[in-house]
Amino acid sequence: MLKDLKESLNNCTRCPLANGRNNIVFSDGSEDARIMLIGEAPGADEDKMGTPFVGRAGKLLNEFLEKAGINRPKDIYIANTVKCRPPENRKPTREEKTACEGNLQKQIDAVKPKVIILCGATAMESFIEDKKLTITHARGQVFEYKNGIKLVPVFHPSYLLRQHSVEVNSPRDLMLKDLKMIKELAKA
């Protein structure tokens, strides 16, 4: 199912992002994973390679996953709210996210994760309707989604690239704690 969906997107023109893309950035990881991570949108490196989270933020994400005991190729399935890179790496618009919403939902339905990591504010806003909720206050909380799936917002690794402290309760410390908690949630 996912292979057919990915192939069908190669000709997608549902939104203007299709005009500037080099590659559809569909997914990475295991389709049998109990954990799914949803990011904002592809960046330049992702657009070039066709794989999510491969740039500097992706390398930092890999470090955090490893420290939390999560194996990226085996334990997690990664996708984005949109499959094409927005110009200048800007935040995707509501219309762009809506154009890709059905594709993302098909990915969720096919993978059937126990836990979805909402990586950053843009991903969080796509699933949690509370407009007053910020990523700083939502991160680490568990929200309910369809079919018993748990949603857990976390800081985006691009934010953590600017936060170097590893002191207790620093953003980096909280990210590691959140990922360890997510690993345990996925086991349940």
N, C-alpha and C positions, 0 to 999 in steps of 0.2 A: 504493500500500500504506500509506504513512504517513498520507495524508489519511483513509483509512478507519479506521485505528487511532485517530487523533486524535478522529474523530467518535464512535467507539465508547466512548471514555473519558468523554464528556460525561455519561453516565449511570452511571459506575462507582461502586460502593459496596463495593468489596472490603475497605476498611479504614475506620476511624472518621474519617480525615482528610476524607473526602467530606462529612461533616456540616457542616464549618466553611468550606469553600472558596467563593470567589466565582467563580473560573475554574480550569479545568484549565490548568496551565502545561506545555505540551507540548514546544515547541522554538523555536529561532530559527536562522537562518542557512541555508546551502546544503545540500541533500540530496546534492549531488555533491562535497562537501568531502572532502579527504584527511585533515583534522584534525577530530576530535570532542572537545568538552569536556563533561565530566560533572561537575555540581556536586552539592551536598548536597540542597537542597530550596528551594522558592520562599519568598521573604519576603513582606512586606506589599505592597510595590510590584509584585512579580511576580504575586501573587494578584489584585491590582486590574487589572493590564493583560493578564494571560495570557501573558506573555513572560518567559523567564528572564534574569537578570542585567540588570535595568533600573534598580535603585536605586543608592545610593552605591557599593556594591561593584561593580556592573555598569559604572558610569562609569569607575571606576579600572581595571577589567579592560580596557575599551575603550582606555584610554590605553596600557596595557602592550602590547596586541595591536598597536596602531598603531606604537609604538616598535620592536616586533620585526618589523614589515613584514608582519603578518598582517591581512588585510582581513576584518572580522567578517562582513559579509553574504555574501562570496564564498568565503572560504577556510576557514570553520569552521562546524560544526553543533553547536549547544548544547542540552543536555538536563540533567535532574536525576535523581537516584536515585529520587525520588518526584515525582509530578505535582501534589500538593496541598500547601498550606502547613500545617505543623505549628503548633499553638497556641503563641503567644508566641515563635515562631521557634525552638522547641526542636529539638534533633537528632531526626531520624526514628528510630523504634524499629526493631528487627530485623524485627518483624512487618509494619510499614508498608513497609519496603524490600522485603521478600519479596513483598508483595501487588503491588508495581509492577515487580518484577524481570523478568517476562516481557515487559512493555511496553518496558522499556529495552532488553532483548535484541533485540526486534523492530526497534527504532530502529537499533541497531548493525548488525544484519543487513542492513537496507535501505540504510543509508548506506555501509557497507563502508569505513570509514576506514582509513588506513595507521597513524595514531597516535591514541590516545585520551589526552587530558589528564585526569587525575584531580584535580579542583580541591578541595583540602582533605582533611583526615583522613577525613571520613565517606565521601566518594566512594572514597578509597583503600581503606578497610576493606571496601567492597562488592566489590572485585576482587582484593585481595591478602590472602591468608589469615594472614599472619604477624602474630600479635597483639602481638609485641614491637616491631614496626617502627613508628616514629613518623614523622609527616610531615616533621619536621626532618631525619631521617636518610634518608628515602626520596626526598625531592624531588630532581628532576634525574636520578634513576636510570631506566634503561630496563628494563622487565619485559616478558616475552612473554605474549601472550594468544592466543586462538583465531585460526586462519587467518593467522598471521604478523603480526597486529596488535600494535603496540608500545603499552605503557602507560607513561605518564610522570606521576608525582605532582608537583604544584606547590602552593605556598602558596595558600590561598584569599584573594581580594582583601579580604574583610572583615578578615582578620588584618593585611593590609598597610595598611589604613586607620589602624591604631594604630602602625604602624612607619614613621616618616617619613624615616629616614636613607637616603641613597643612596650611602653609602660603599661601597667595594669589599667584597664578601661580606656586605653587609647583606641582610636579606630582600628588599627591593625590587631590589637589584642582582642577587641570585640568581634572582628571578622573571624579570627581563628576559633573563638568560643562558639560563634554561631554555626560555623561549618561542622564542628565536632558535635554540636547538638543536633544538627540536621542529619548527620550520619546515624546517630542513635534513633532519631525519628523514623528513618527509612527502614531500620531493622524491625521495628514494631509491627 
